[in-house]
Amino acid sequence: MYEDQGEPFILHAGDCVIQPPTIRHRVLESGDNLEVIEIGYPAEHLTNADPTTSLPNAEVNPDRVWEDQSFIRHIASDAKWQQLSIGVESTDTGILTATQGLTDVKVIKANGKSSWQQSTIRPLTFEFLFVLDGDAHVSTTQDGEHALVNGSSLVIPPGNSYTVNHDNQSHILKLSLHAVK
């Protein structure tokens, strides 16, 4: 449960949240075989116990901002998919807006043999690809070729463009991270 976000909720496979720095939160329960991808950025914030804060708190304020970021909850089962290329779709998690452009997170879904391209990555930006399900072959302009399988990841630095090829159905988490100046 999260400060100012109402009653507790259950995260299901594919769901994600942006947990802004300093937001009070509490994990109430976890189950066997739970897999979580957690990326902290900026990663410079302390985690402290706070026995004086009661959650859920009385105030519900979904528009509240913590250190220039707002809370967002992406529910995978409600995702709106848009065509990225033939046989490939993507969904926006809303994280780009919640972080005011600092980080963008999309899920890319290949529906079989297909490919998609990413134009040149901007300076001060890198991309992180994580294979949620299936496999992929990534060809970058500067850093060669990489075979990715279920559960593997790749960081692609600025200045590269790349192509992702799929032989089978697969899902990839694509994170674009912009440097903090």
QUIDASUL-V970863 format. One record per residue. N is the residue number from 1. OMEGA is omega in radians with two decimals (999 if undefined). NEAR is the number of other C-alpha atoms within 8 Angstrom. D_LAST is the distance of its C-alpha to the last C-alpha in Angstrom with 2 decimals. Layout:
n:N omega:OMEGA near:NEAR d_last:D_LAST
n:N omega:OMEGA near:NEAR d_last:D_LAST
//
This chain:
n:1 omega:-3.01 near:13 d_last:31.30
n:2 omega:3.12 near:12 d_last:28.35
n:3 omega:3.08 near:11 d_last:28.15
n:4 omega:-3.09 near:12 d_last:29.18
n:5 omega:3.07 near:10 d_last:29.78
n:6 omega:-3.04 near:12 d_last:33.55
n:7 omega:3.10 near:6 d_last:35.87
n:8 omega:3.09 near:7 d_last:35.05
n:9 omega:-3.14 near:5 d_last:34.81
n:10 omega:3.02 near:4 d_last:35.23
n:11 omega:3.11 near:6 d_last:32.66
n:12 omega:3.14 near:7 d_last:34.54
n:13 omega:3.12 near:5 d_last:33.79
n:14 omega:3.10 near:6 d_last:30.98
n:15 omega:3.04 near:10 d_last:29.73
n:16 omega:3.07 near:10 d_last:26.18
n:17 omega:2.90 near:8 d_last:24.24
n:18 omega:-3.09 near:10 d_last:20.69
n:19 omega:-3.07 near:8 d_last:20.82
n:20 omega:3.08 near:10 d_last:18.21
n:21 omega:3.09 near:8 d_last:17.13
n:22 omega:3.07 near:7 d_last:20.11
n:23 omega:3.08 near:9 d_last:22.56
n:24 omega:-3.13 near:7 d_last:25.97
n:25 omega:-3.14 near:8 d_last:27.62
n:26 omega:3.01 near:7 d_last:30.62
n:27 omega:-3.09 near:6 d_last:31.96
n:28 omega:-3.06 near:5 d_last:35.66
n:29 omega:3.07 near:4 d_last:37.00
n:30 omega:-3.10 near:6 d_last:36.23
n:31 omega:3.09 near:5 d_last:38.61
n:32 omega:3.08 near:4 d_last:39.66
n:33 omega:3.07 near:4 d_last:37.82
n:34 omega:3.09 near:6 d_last:34.78
n:35 omega:-3.10 near:4 d_last:31.80
n:36 omega:2.99 near:4 d_last:28.28
n:37 omega:-3.11 near:4 d_last:25.03
n:38 omega:3.12 near:4 d_last:22.31
n:39 omega:-3.14 near:4 d_last:18.62
n:40 omega:-3.14 near:5 d_last:16.43
n:41 omega:-0.10 near:5 d_last:12.73
n:42 omega:-3.01 near:6 d_last:10.96
n:43 omega:-3.10 near:5 d_last:13.87
n:44 omega:2.99 near:5 d_last:13.82
n:45 omega:-3.11 near:7 d_last:16.57
n:46 omega:2.99 near:4 d_last:20.18
n:47 omega:-3.09 near:4 d_last:23.10
n:48 omega:2.99 near:4 d_last:26.08
n:49 omega:-3.13 near:4 d_last:29.58
n:50 omega:-3.08 near:5 d_last:30.42
n:51 omega:-3.10 near:5 d_last:34.20
n:52 omega:-3.14 near:4 d_last:34.35
n:53 omega:3.10 near:7 d_last:32.57
n:54 omega:3.10 near:6 d_last:34.99
n:55 omega:-0.06 near:9 d_last:33.90
n:56 omega:3.13 near:12 d_last:34.54
n:57 omega:-3.03 near:10 d_last:34.11
n:58 omega:-3.10 near:6 d_last:36.22
n:59 omega:3.00 near:6 d_last:33.49
n:60 omega:-3.08 near:8 d_last:32.30
n:61 omega:-3.08 near:7 d_last:29.24
n:62 omega:-3.14 near:7 d_last:27.62
n:63 omega:-3.11 near:6 d_last:25.33
n:64 omega:-3.14 near:8 d_last:23.77
n:65 omega:3.07 near:8 d_last:19.98
n:66 omega:3.09 near:10 d_last:18.38
n:67 omega:3.09 near:7 d_last:14.84
n:68 omega:3.08 near:7 d_last:14.16
n:69 omega:3.08 near:11 d_last:16.02
n:70 omega:3.12 near:13 d_last:19.73
n:71 omega:3.00 near:13 d_last:22.32
n:72 omega:3.09 near:10 d_last:23.76
n:73 omega:3.09 near:8 d_last:26.71
n:74 omega:-3.14 near:10 d_last:27.54
n:75 omega:-3.02 near:10 d_last:31.23
n:76 omega:-3.10 near:10 d_last:32.09
n:77 omega:3.10 near:4 d_last:35.70
n:78 omega:-3.03 near:5 d_last:34.68
n:79 omega:3.04 near:9 d_last:32.28
n:80 omega:-3.08 near:6 d_last:32.72
n:81 omega:3.10 near:7 d_last:32.77
n:82 omega:-3.13 near:7 d_last:32.25
n:83 omega:3.08 near:9 d_last:33.44
n:84 omega:3.04 near:8 d_last:30.84
n:85 omega:-3.12 near:8 d_last:33.58
n:86 omega:3.13 near:7 d_last:37.24
n:87 omega:-3.10 near:11 d_last:37.67
n:88 omega:3.11 near:14 d_last:34.00
n:89 omega:3.06 near:12 d_last:32.46
n:90 omega:3.05 near:12 d_last:29.09
n:91 omega:3.14 near:11 d_last:28.21
n:92 omega:-3.13 near:10 d_last:25.10
n:93 omega:-3.10 near:10 d_last:24.33
n:94 omega:-3.06 near:10 d_last:22.61
n:95 omega:3.11 near:12 d_last:19.39
n:96 omega:3.11 near:12 d_last:17.31
n:97 omega:-3.09 near:7 d_last:18.63
n:98 omega:-3.14 near:12 d_last:18.44
n:99 omega:-3.13 near:11 d_last:14.69
n:100 omega:3.05 near:9 d_last:14.11
n:101 omega:-3.11 near:9 d_last:13.10
n:102 omega:-3.06 near:10 d_last:10.78
n:103 omega:3.07 near:12 d_last:13.75
n:104 omega:3.12 near:11 d_last:17.10
n:105 omega:3.09 near:13 d_last:20.21
n:106 omega:2.97 near:11 d_last:23.54
n:107 omega:3.14 near:12 d_last:26.84
n:108 omega:-3.12 near:12 d_last:28.73
n:109 omega:3.04 near:11 d_last:32.51
n:110 omega:-3.08 near:15 d_last:34.81
n:111 omega:-3.12 near:10 d_last:38.43
n:112 omega:-3.12 near:10 d_last:40.01
n:113 omega:-3.05 near:11 d_last:39.94
n:114 omega:3.08 near:12 d_last:37.05
n:115 omega:3.05 near:13 d_last:33.80
n:116 omega:-3.07 near:10 d_last:30.56
n:117 omega:3.03 near:8 d_last:27.98
n:118 omega:3.10 near:8 d_last:24.24
n:119 omega:-3.04 near:7 d_last:23.22
n:120 omega:3.13 near:9 d_last:20.73
n:121 omega:-3.09 near:13 d_last:17.41
n:122 omega:3.00 near:8 d_last:14.59
n:123 omega:3.13 near:6 d_last:12.24
n:124 omega:3.12 near:7 d_last:9.16
n:125 omega:2.95 near:12 d_last:11.55
n:126 omega:3.13 near:13 d_last:14.39
n:127 omega:3.14 near:12 d_last:17.47
n:128 omega:3.08 near:13 d_last:19.59
n:129 omega:3.11 near:11 d_last:23.28
n:130 omega:-3.13 near:11 d_last:25.67
n:131 omega:3.12 near:17 d_last:29.38
n:132 omega:-3.09 near:10 d_last:30.71
n:133 omega:3.10 near:10 d_last:34.19
n:134 omega:3.13 near:11 d_last:35.91
n:135 omega:-3.12 near:13 d_last:34.58
n:136 omega:3.05 near:13 d_last:32.84
n:137 omega:-3.07 near:11 d_last:32.62
n:138 omega:3.06 near:12 d_last:29.31
n:139 omega:3.13 near:11 d_last:29.46
n:140 omega:-3.12 near:11 d_last:26.30
n:141 omega:-3.07 near:8 d_last:26.45
n:142 omega:-3.00 near:7 d_last:25.01
n:143 omega:3.00 near:7 d_last:25.47
n:144 omega:-3.06 near:7 d_last:28.98
n:145 omega:-3.06 near:8 d_last:30.67
n:146 omega:3.05 near:7 d_last:30.25
n:147 omega:-3.13 near:8 d_last:32.79
n:148 omega:3.09 near:12 d_last:31.45
n:149 omega:3.14 near:10 d_last:33.82
n:150 omega:3.11 near:9 d_last:33.76
n:151 omega:3.14 near:8 d_last:31.19
n:152 omega:-3.07 near:8 d_last:29.34
n:153 omega:-3.13 near:9 d_last:25.77
n:154 omega:3.01 near:8 d_last:23.78
n:155 omega:-3.13 near:8 d_last:20.15
n:156 omega:-3.05 near:8 d_last:19.73
n:157 omega:3.12 near:9 d_last:17.02
n:158 omega:3.09 near:11 d_last:15.60
n:159 omega:3.11 near:9 d_last:18.38
n:160 omega:2.77 near:13 d_last:21.10
n:161 omega:-3.09 near:12 d_last:23.28
n:162 omega:3.07 near:12 d_last:25.67
n:163 omega:3.09 near:11 d_last:28.87
n:164 omega:3.11 near:11 d_last:29.94
n:165 omega:3.12 near:11 d_last:33.72
n:166 omega:3.02 near:14 d_last:35.66
n:167 omega:-3.08 near:9 d_last:39.34
n:168 omega:3.06 near:10 d_last:39.74
n:169 omega:3.13 near:11 d_last:38.34
n:170 omega:3.09 near:15 d_last:34.92
n:171 omega:3.14 near:12 d_last:31.82
n:172 omega:2.98 near:12 d_last:28.26
n:173 omega:-3.12 near:13 d_last:25.14
n:174 omega:-3.13 near:12 d_last:22.32
n:175 omega:3.04 near:11 d_last:18.73
n:176 omega:-3.04 near:11 d_last:15.88
n:177 omega:-3.11 near:11 d_last:12.49
n:178 omega:-3.09 near:10 d_last:9.28
n:179 omega:3.04 near:7 d_last:6.20
n:180 omega:-3.13 near:5 d_last:3.78
n:181 omega:999 near:2 d_last:0.00
//
